[in-house]
């Protein structure tokens, strides 16, 4: 077809207009993830979501998010032994409420890191595991998984292995359940979290089971929150140390500049 015969066609053919693509980040905003008061470092992470538009609220998209944070990042530096325990555990926090630019979270689970768990396994010993479901005094149903290993009774032991009988395994597992059930049922969720940080239950199990068989590396390797009570903002604020205990959010990772007072501004102009 000759050029000029069809007015709809140009010399270079039919060209489609390119759609202008804007910056997608302009439609998003950052929020601070705030951990409960059981942890030392409160502002532990940041999360992003779309800005509120019409009936789609930003708070609705944030609620229910799960954040996995290393316990070492949630606790301040202390003794070496505590630091080793902290680095080997990951905490799961669930977003339950949004206030301003702060996302208030609550404890949702714990697990040992894969490398820390694999280091515990050895030859010539018996592995003993148990899982127990119990309810805290404030209505949270938890499932705790415990793990331990047998060890030689003394350095002078001539026998190469440290295997125990199945009757010993049953007694140790029963003692595990008794200590875990007693500790959890008499404590609130916040107290249970503090016990998990210091590995209190593992030390108690080791001490109680020494009369049955010598144990080593007694740990609560995983905790799951199976059921939670009805959502209550007042209870959540109590876990965060009250309204005043929530750290102030820093928008976009930068501190907002406070506008100068009128009198101060006039004084600055006069000096200039």
C-alpha positions in Angstrom: 0.0 0.0 0.0 1.4 3.4 -0.9 2.2 5.8 1.8 -0.4 8.5 2.1 -3.3 6.5 0.8 -4.4 5.3 4.2 -4.4 8.2 6.7 -4.4 5.8 9.7 -1.0 4.5 8.7 2.2 6.5 9.1 5.5 5.9 7.5 6.9 4.0 10.4 3.8 1.8 10.8 1.2 1.9 13.5 2.9 2.8 16.8 1.3 2.1 20.2 1.7 4.8 22.9 4.0 3.6 25.7 2.3 3.6 29.0 4.1 5.7 31.6 5.2 3.6 34.5 5.4 5.5 37.8 7.4 4.6 40.9 5.6 1.7 42.6 7.2 2.6 46.0 5.2 5.9 46.1 2.1 3.9 46.8 3.6 2.0 49.8 4.6 2.9 53.4 6.9 1.4 56.0 5.9 0.3 59.5 8.0 -0.6 62.6 7.6 -4.2 64.0 7.4 -3.9 67.8 8.2 -7.0 69.9 6.5 -7.6 73.3 8.1 -6.3 76.5 9.5 -9.8 77.3 12.3 -8.9 74.8 15.0 -6.2 75.3 15.1 -4.9 71.7 11.5 -3.7 71.0 11.8 -2.4 67.4 13.1 -5.5 65.8 12.2 -5.1 62.1 10.4 -3.1 59.5 7.7 -4.2 57.1 6.1 -2.6 54.0 2.5 -2.5 52.7 0.3 -0.6 50.3 -1.2 2.7 51.5 -4.8 2.8 52.5 -7.0 3.3 49.5 -10.8 3.4 49.7 -12.1 0.4 51.7 -8.7 -1.4 51.5 -7.0 -0.4 54.7 -3.3 -0.8 55.3 -3.9 -2.2 58.9 -6.0 -5.1 57.5 -3.1 -6.2 55.2 -0.6 -6.0 58.2 -2.6 -8.0 60.7 -1.8 -11.7 60.7 1.7 -11.4 59.3 4.3 -13.7 60.8 7.8 -12.4 61.5 10.7 -14.8 62.3 13.5 -13.0 64.2 16.7 -14.4 65.8 16.5 -14.3 69.6 20.0 -12.8 69.5 18.6 -9.7 67.7 15.8 -9.4 70.2 18.1 -9.5 73.3 20.9 -7.2 74.3 24.4 -8.6 74.6 25.1 -10.3 77.9 27.1 -13.3 79.1 28.7 -15.7 76.6 26.5 -18.6 77.6 23.3 -16.6 77.1 24.6 -15.3 73.8 25.1 -18.9 72.5 21.5 -19.8 73.6 20.2 -16.6 71.9 21.9 -17.2 68.6 20.6 -20.8 68.3 16.9 -19.8 68.5 14.4 -18.1 66.2 11.3 -16.5 67.6 8.1 -16.1 65.6 6.0 -13.0 66.2 2.5 -12.5 64.9 1.1 -9.0 64.1 -2.1 -8.4 66.0 -2.7 -4.6 66.1 -1.6 -1.5 64.3 -1.2 1.8 66.1 0.1 4.7 64.0 3.3 3.4 62.3 3.9 0.6 64.9 2.8 -3.0 64.3 2.2 -4.6 67.7 3.1 -8.3 67.8 2.7 -11.2 70.1 4.7 -14.5 70.6 3.6 -17.1 68.1 6.3 -19.8 68.3 10.0 -20.7 68.7 12.4 -23.1 67.0 16.1 -24.0 67.2 18.2 -23.2 64.2 19.0 -26.2 61.9 22.7 -26.0 62.4 22.4 -25.8 66.2 20.1 -28.9 66.2 22.4 -30.9 63.9 25.4 -30.3 66.1 23.7 -32.1 69.0 23.4 -35.5 67.2 26.2 -38.0 68.1 26.9 -41.7 67.7 26.7 -44.3 70.6 24.0 -42.4 72.5 20.2 -42.7 72.8 18.0 -39.9 71.5 14.9 -39.1 73.6 12.2 -36.9 72.3 8.7 -35.9 73.6 6.0 -33.4 72.7 3.4 -32.1 75.2 0.4 -29.9 74.8 -0.6 -27.6 77.7 -2.5 -24.4 78.4 -1.0 -21.3 80.1 -2.8 -19.5 82.9 -4.0 -16.7 80.5 -5.6 -19.1 78.0 -2.9 -19.8 75.3 -2.6 -23.5 74.2 1.0 -24.4 73.5 2.7 -27.5 72.0 6.3 -27.9 73.2 8.8 -30.3 71.7 11.7 -31.5 74.0 14.9 -33.3 73.0 17.8 -34.8 74.9 20.6 -37.3 74.6 22.2 -39.8 77.0 25.9 -39.6 77.9 28.5 -41.7 79.7 28.1 -41.8 83.4 31.8 -41.1 84.0 35.0 -40.6 82.2 36.3 -43.9 83.5 33.4 -45.8 81.9 34.9 -48.7 79.9 31.8 -49.3 77.7 32.0 -47.5 74.4 28.3 -46.6 74.1 25.8 -44.8 76.4 22.6 -46.5 75.3 19.8 -46.7 77.9 17.0 -49.2 78.2 13.5 -48.5 76.9 12.2 -48.4 80.5 14.6 -45.5 81.2 13.4 -43.7 78.1 9.8 -43.9 79.3 10.6 -42.6 82.7 12.6 -39.7 81.3 9.8 -38.8 78.9 7.3 -39.0 81.7 9.5 -36.7 83.9 9.8 -34.3 80.9 6.0 -34.0 80.6 5.5 -33.5 84.4 8.0 -30.6 84.5 6.8 -28.9 81.3 3.1 -29.2 82.2 3.8 -27.9 85.7 5.9 -24.9 84.5 3.5 -23.9 81.7 0.1 -24.3 83.4 1.2 -22.1 86.3 2.7 -19.3 84.1 1.4 -16.6 81.8 2.6 -16.5 78.2 5.1 -13.8 79.0 6.7 -15.8 81.8 6.9 -18.9 79.5 8.7 -16.8 76.9 11.2 -15.6 79.5 11.8 -19.2 80.6 12.4 -20.2 77.0 15.0 -17.4 76.6 17.1 -18.8 79.6 16.3 -22.5 78.9 15.0 -22.9 82.4 12.9 -26.0 81.7 15.8 -27.8 80.1 17.9 -27.3 83.2 15.2 -28.5 85.5 14.6 -31.6 83.3 18.4 -32.4 83.4 18.5 -32.0 87.1 15.4 -34.2 87.7 16.5 -37.0 85.4 20.0 -37.4 86.6 18.8 -40.1 89.1 17.3 -42.1 86.2 20.1 -41.7 83.6 22.9 -39.2 82.8 21.7 -36.7 80.2 23.2 -34.0 78.1 21.9 -31.2 75.8 18.4 -31.0 77.2 16.5 -28.5 75.1 13.1 -27.3 74.1 13.7 -27.4 70.4 10.3 -26.1 69.2 7.2 -24.3 70.5 3.9 -23.9 68.6 1.0 -21.7 69.6 -2.0 -24.0 68.8 -4.9 -21.9 70.1 -5.1 -18.3 71.4 -7.9 -16.6 73.4 -10.3 -14.1 71.9 -8.5 -11.0 70.5 -8.2 -8.3 73.2 -6.4 -5.0 72.6 -6.1 -4.4 76.4 -4.3 -7.8 76.9 -2.0 -7.0 74.0 -1.1 -3.6 75.4 -0.4 -5.2 78.7 2.1 -7.6 77.0 3.8 -4.5 75.6 4.1 -2.8 79.0 1.1 -0.4 78.5 0.5 2.4 76.0 3.6 4.3 77.3 5.8 1.2 76.9 5.4 1.1 73.1 8.5 2.8 71.5 7.8 5.7 69.1 7.9 4.8 65.4 10.4 6.3 63.1 8.7 6.9 59.7 10.5 5.6 56.7 13.6 4.8 58.6 14.3 8.5 59.2 13.5 10.7 62.1 10.8 13.3 61.3 11.9 16.9 61.5 9.9 18.8 64.1 8.5 22.1 62.8 10.1 25.0 64.8 7.8 27.0 67.1 6.8 30.5 65.8 8.8 32.4 68.5 11.9 30.4 67.8 11.6 30.9 64.1 11.3 34.7 64.5 14.3 34.7 66.8 16.4 32.8 64.2 15.4 35.3 61.5 16.3 38.2 63.7 19.8 36.8 64.3 20.3 36.4 60.6 
